[in-house]
Structure formats: C-alpha cells, structure tokens
Amino acid sequence: MKLLEVKSVTKRFGGLTAVNSVNMSIEKGNIVGLIGPNGAGKTTLFNCIAGYYQPDSGEIWFDGIRIDGMKPHEICTKKLARTFQIVKILNKLTVLDNVMVGAFLNSKNVNLAKNKAREILDFCNLTNVSDVKGSDLTIGDKKRVEVARTIATNPKLILFDEVMAGLNPKEGQEAIQLIYKVRDLGITILMVEHVMEIIMPISDRIVVLDLGRKIMEGTAAEVSKNEKVINAYLGVKS
C-alpha cells in the first residue's frame, strides 16, 4: 500500500528549477534511498514533503491525505517526521529533554512524555547520556538523539537527511543497525545519503535525481548498472 505519493512536484527558486516535475511513491514498511550528485534537488524535495517549502506545482499525498500546503508542525501531527542534514539539536537541553520534546506532540503529560522518552533512549542506546546537554554530545550521539526525537513523535514515515554524514566507520555501522531497528518498528523510511556503500545494501528501492529530475528508480542492482546513473552520480565508465 502506498504511504507517500509525490505527483509531478516542481519547486523553483527564481530562475532555478531545483525540483522538476518529480513523481515517486513509497510503499508502507520500505526503506527507500534518494540519491544524486550535489545540487540534484534531494534536500529540496525533502523540504517540500516536510512542509518547509511549498511546491510551485504538483501534489504530495501522505497516508491518504494531501499535505502540500500544510505547515511542518501540521504534517508532523499526521505522523510524518524528519531529521536534518545539519543536526538541529536543542543544545541547552539534556538528551532526555530533547526526546521529550518529540513525545509532547502526542501527550502533554510530563510523566508520560518522560517515560516514553526513556523507552526510546534505551531503544537508541542513549540511556548512558540521558542527562548530558546537547552541546556536549559527539556528532554521532547528536544524530542519534535527532533520530530518537523523531521516533518519539510516533511517526509512520521518517525522512532521514544524511544521517551518516560525519560519522566514523564504527558510528556508521551503529547507525545502519539503528535504521533497521526503526524499520522493524513498522516505520517507513525515506533517506538521502551520499555514501553509496551504505544506502545501496539497506534500501528496498532507490530513486535517483539529477538536476532536479528523476532519472531512475529501481532496486540497488538495477540502479548501479544504469548508464544515466553512472554518468550523473558514479562517474563515466572508462
């Protein structure tokens, strides 16, 4: 069953067309990778889906509801959450409080939100830093806190925007395992990632953008052999 449908979405900034009539859909329970070279329009498309940008044309449907035109917080209440390419953690709050912010979306009761946050901290292996301020965390822990905060909103779909960026190999492997755990909760995932060795094996399907257009969609094996993808993203064959 289709959970997210992007229909002919276009987004322009002045004379630049950052996203050009893109169509894509995501089935419930899938991990879908969104790839492409720098400037391909990946984050712009994310921002359109999450409500940070309004498309100039096209429609976005989530769980049977049209969401283009909604504000980000309204979309989050529909159970679509996101992380950010540049981590947006609340530096003056503790890790526990950061995750409670997400939990407050569904409950204004402090004790319920705190209990929910503690469960998620344990799930994300963050219990040992629950009382640490956001400003004192490593980049790896900050990214996990942002993931934990999205889980706390009780989403059906999470948009992961380069959750692997800046991580060392050990942190990268831990992040991969966390993504699988999130999927096993029944949460559908759409993720942007530049590290091909990571996104290819874990994605059920791959969508490729180049210069704002979708040039390919398929399995990792299909995408890796496609000439347009090789030329646009992986480099021209010698």
C-alpha positions as a printed NumPy array, in Angstrom:
array([[  0.   ,   0.   ,   0.   ],
       [  1.326,   3.444,  -0.944],
       [  2.068,   5.574,   2.109],
       [  3.619,   8.571,   0.324],
       [  2.868,   9.797,  -3.19 ],
       [  4.709,  12.686,  -4.85 ],
       [  2.895,  13.748,  -8.013],
       [  4.635,  15.999, -10.569],
       [  6.182,  18.183,  -7.859],
       [  8.128,  21.226,  -9.055],
       [  9.972,  23.775,  -6.913],
       [ 11.679,  26.872,  -8.303],
       [ 13.917,  29.491,  -6.723],
       [ 13.848,  32.451,  -9.077],
       [ 15.148,  31.174, -12.404],
       [ 16.456,  27.923, -10.912],
       [ 14.252,  24.833, -11.037],
       [ 15.521,  22.78 ,  -8.093],
       [ 12.89 ,  20.026,  -8.399],
       [ 11.393,  19.436, -11.826],
       [  8.1  ,  17.509, -12.129],
       [  9.173,  14.636,  -9.857],
       [  6.936,  11.609,  -9.37 ],
       [  7.609,   8.937,  -6.761],
       [  5.781,   6.745,  -4.276],
       [  6.749,   4.756,  -1.198],
       [  5.14 ,   1.546,  -0.002],
       [  4.49 ,   1.   ,   3.696],
       [  7.358,  -0.702,   5.504],
       [ 10.002,   0.05 ,   2.878],
       [ 13.372,   1.752,   3.114],
       [ 13.754,   3.989,   0.06 ],
       [ 17.034,   5.688,  -0.781],
       [ 17.089,   9.075,  -2.528],
       [ 20.427,   9.676,  -4.234],
       [ 22.032,  12.015,  -6.742],
       [ 25.006,  14.358,  -7.117],
       [ 25.294,  17.641,  -5.22 ],
       [ 22.629,  20.057,  -6.376],
       [ 20.349,  17.294,  -7.657],
       [ 17.41 ,  18.558,  -5.579],
       [ 17.299,  15.862,  -2.892],
       [ 17.038,  18.1  ,   0.173],
       [ 14.712,  20.492,  -1.654],
       [ 12.357,  17.584,  -2.331],
       [ 12.627,  16.58 ,   1.34 ],
       [ 11.734,  20.124,   2.354],
       [  8.697,  20.078,   0.069],
       [  7.479,  16.788,   1.542],
       [  8.009,  18.006,   5.129],
       [  6.311,  21.373,   4.53 ],
       [  9.367,  23.622,   4.813],
       [  8.9  ,  24.602,   1.164],
       [  5.645,  24.829,  -0.717],
       [  5.818,  23.276,  -4.202],
       [  5.139,  25.62 ,  -7.114],
       [  3.102,  22.842,  -8.708],
       [  2.188,  19.226,  -8.136],
       [  0.692,  17.333,  -5.202],
       [  2.016,  15.426,  -2.189],
       [ -0.163,  12.796,  -0.54 ],
       [  0.623,  11.059,   2.744],
       [ -1.466,   8.233,   4.161],
       [ -4.419,   9.264,   2.012],
       [ -4.234,  12.972,   2.934],
       [ -2.958,  15.772,   0.682],
       [ -0.233,  17.541,   2.678],
       [  1.29 ,  20.072,   0.278],
       [  0.25 ,  23.45 ,   1.651],
       [  0.38 ,  22.269,   5.272],
       [  2.905,  23.717,   7.723],
       [  5.702,  21.452,   9.075],
       [  4.146,  21.041,  12.526],
       [  0.8  ,  20.132,  10.947],
       [  2.481,  17.479,   8.8  ],
       [  4.255,  16.1  ,  11.873],
       [  0.887,  15.613,  13.583],
       [ -0.094,  13.461,  10.575],
       [  2.792,  11.133,  11.581],
       [  5.495,  12.228,   9.144],
       [  8.737,  13.277,  10.853],
       [ 12.24 ,  14.191,   9.669],
       [ 15.862,  14.694,  10.638],
       [ 18.088,  17.412,   9.206],
       [ 21.277,  17.436,   7.138],
       [ 22.718,  19.878,   9.678],
       [ 21.676,  18.483,  13.066],
       [ 19.13 ,  20.68 ,  14.831],
       [ 19.508,  19.579,  18.43 ],
       [ 18.445,  21.737,  21.385],
       [ 21.901,  22.37 ,  22.822],
       [ 20.83 ,  23.776,  26.207],
       [ 18.555,  20.829,  26.973],
       [ 19.584,  17.365,  28.106],
       [ 19.252,  14.37 ,  25.817],
       [ 16.186,  13.237,  27.772],
       [ 14.553,  16.646,  27.407],
       [ 15.33 ,  16.734,  23.675],
       [ 13.474,  13.475,  23.168],
       [ 10.628,  14.57 ,  25.434],
       [ 10.033,  17.466,  23.03 ],
       [  9.083,  14.889,  20.396],
       [  6.947,  12.917,  22.847],
       [  4.964,  16.055,  23.765],
       [  3.455,  16.01 ,  20.274],
       [  1.137,  13.21 ,  21.418],
       [  0.937,  13.797,  25.164],
       [  1.128,  16.936,  27.287],
       [  1.539,  14.862,  30.442],
       [  5.128,  15.293,  31.656],
       [  5.404,  11.861,  33.274],
       [  4.018,  10.068,  30.217],
       [  6.35 ,  12.012,  27.918],
       [  9.318,  11.274,  30.169],
       [  8.558,   7.554,  30.293],
       [  8.136,   7.46 ,  26.512],
       [ 11.431,   9.321,  26.051],
       [ 13.29 ,   6.937,  28.352],
       [ 11.987,   3.923,  26.405],
       [ 13.226,   5.461,  23.166],
       [ 16.605,   6.392,  24.665],
       [ 17.056,   2.761,  25.61 ],
       [ 15.991,   1.695,  22.107],
       [ 18.573,   4.064,  20.57 ],
       [ 21.362,   3.141,  23.054],
       [ 21.386,   6.661,  24.518],
       [ 20.476,   5.929,  28.132],
       [ 24.068,   6.496,  29.276],
       [ 23.956,  10.109,  28.018],
       [ 20.365,  10.922,  29.006],
       [ 21.458,  13.696,  31.402],
       [ 24.104,  15.185,  29.099],
       [ 23.39 ,  18.547,  27.47 ],
       [ 23.037,  18.567,  23.709],
       [ 26.015,  20.883,  23.301],
       [ 28.322,  18.318,  24.941],
       [ 27.495,  15.388,  22.651],
       [ 29.583,  13.902,  19.86 ],
       [ 28.232,  14.306,  16.326],
       [ 27.304,  10.618,  16.34 ],
       [ 25.258,  10.965,  19.524],
       [ 23.64 ,  14.178,  18.275],
       [ 22.436,  12.373,  15.179],
       [ 21.054,   9.504,  17.279],
       [ 19.259,  11.995,  19.535],
       [ 17.63 ,  13.546,  16.473],
       [ 16.528,  10.088,  15.335],
       [ 15.202,   9.38 ,  18.836],
       [ 13.255,  12.634,  18.841],
       [ 11.57 ,  11.742,  15.537],
       [ 10.643,   8.281,  16.877],
       [  9.088,   9.982,  19.925],
       [  6.542,  11.701,  17.66 ],
       [  5.147,   8.217,  16.854],
       [  5.609,   8.538,  13.073],
       [  4.539,   6.306,  10.221],
       [  7.256,   7.746,   7.964],
       [ 10.633,   9.297,   8.777],
       [ 12.706,  11.339,   6.338],
       [ 16.397,  10.789,   7.147],
       [ 18.577,  13.543,   5.641],
       [ 22.184,  12.296,   5.566],
       [ 22.171,  10.624,   8.99 ],
       [ 25.545,   9.031,   8.15 ],
       [ 27.362,  12.282,   7.316],
       [ 30.331,  12.98 ,   9.588],
       [ 30.283,   9.574,  11.277],
       [ 33.326,   7.353,  11.667],
       [ 33.078,   3.725,  10.42 ],
       [ 32.008,   2.362,  13.823],
       [ 29.327,   5.049,  14.236],
       [ 28.199,   4.407,  10.652],
       [ 27.646,   0.713,  11.337],
       [ 25.745,   1.565,  14.517],
       [ 23.574,   3.984,  12.516],
       [ 22.798,   1.272,   9.96 ],
       [ 21.669,  -1.087,  12.709],
       [ 19.504,   1.668,  14.193],
       [ 17.855,   2.269,  10.809],
       [ 16.987,  -1.435,  10.584],
       [ 15.565,  -1.312,  14.124],
       [ 13.433,   1.699,  13.208],
       [ 12.106,  -0.14 ,  10.155],
       [ 11.344,  -3.16 ,  12.333],
       [  9.092,  -0.935,  14.452],
       [  6.883,  -0.65 ,  11.371],
       [  8.151,   2.81 ,  10.427],
       [  8.663,   3.511,   6.724],
       [ 11.892,   5.324,   5.795],
       [ 12.908,   7.712,   3.014],
       [ 16.569,   8.631,   3.276],
       [ 19.065,  10.841,   1.484],
       [ 22.626,   9.543,   1.694],
       [ 25.831,  10.204,  -0.244],
       [ 27.671,   7.092,   0.922],
       [ 26.724,   4.574,  -1.758],
       [ 28.196,   1.607,   0.133],
       [ 25.687,   2.305,   2.896],
       [ 22.496,   3.255,   1.089],
       [ 22.6  ,   0.606,  -1.636],
       [ 22.507,  -2.532,   0.584],
       [ 19.849,  -1.276,   3.021],
       [ 17.349,   0.222,   0.553],
       [ 14.424,  -1.74 ,  -0.862],
       [ 14.296,   0.746,  -3.727],
       [ 16.451,   3.638,  -4.934],
       [ 15.253,   6.898,  -6.515],
       [ 17.875,   8.9  ,  -8.421],
       [ 17.66 ,  12.648,  -9.035],
       [ 19.874,  14.708, -11.327],
       [ 19.443,  18.429, -11.951],
       [ 16.036,  18.297, -10.285],
       [ 14.646,  15.463, -12.401],
       [ 14.079,  11.813, -11.537],
       [ 16.275,   9.847, -13.918],
       [ 15.872,   6.346, -12.475],
       [ 14.02 ,   4.277,  -9.911],
       [ 14.624,   0.634,  -9.114],
       [ 16.494,  -1.846,  -6.975],
       [ 20.101,  -1.2  ,  -5.996],
       [ 21.271,  -3.703,  -8.609],
       [ 19.238,  -2.028, -11.341],
       [ 20.352,   1.472, -10.38 ],
       [ 24.043,   0.579, -10.146],
       [ 24.009,  -0.698, -13.75 ],
       [ 22.038,   2.191, -15.256],
       [ 24.088,   4.331, -17.654],
       [ 22.329,   7.578, -16.714],
       [ 23.123,   6.991, -13.037],
       [ 26.709,   6.036, -13.769],
       [ 27.223,   9.203, -15.794],
       [ 25.417,  11.522, -13.361],
       [ 26.494,  10.112,  -9.996],
       [ 29.068,   7.361, -10.098],
       [ 31.245,   8.763, -12.87 ],
       [ 31.528,   7.874, -16.531],
       [ 32.802,   4.365, -17.288],
       [ 36.392,   4.272, -18.535]])
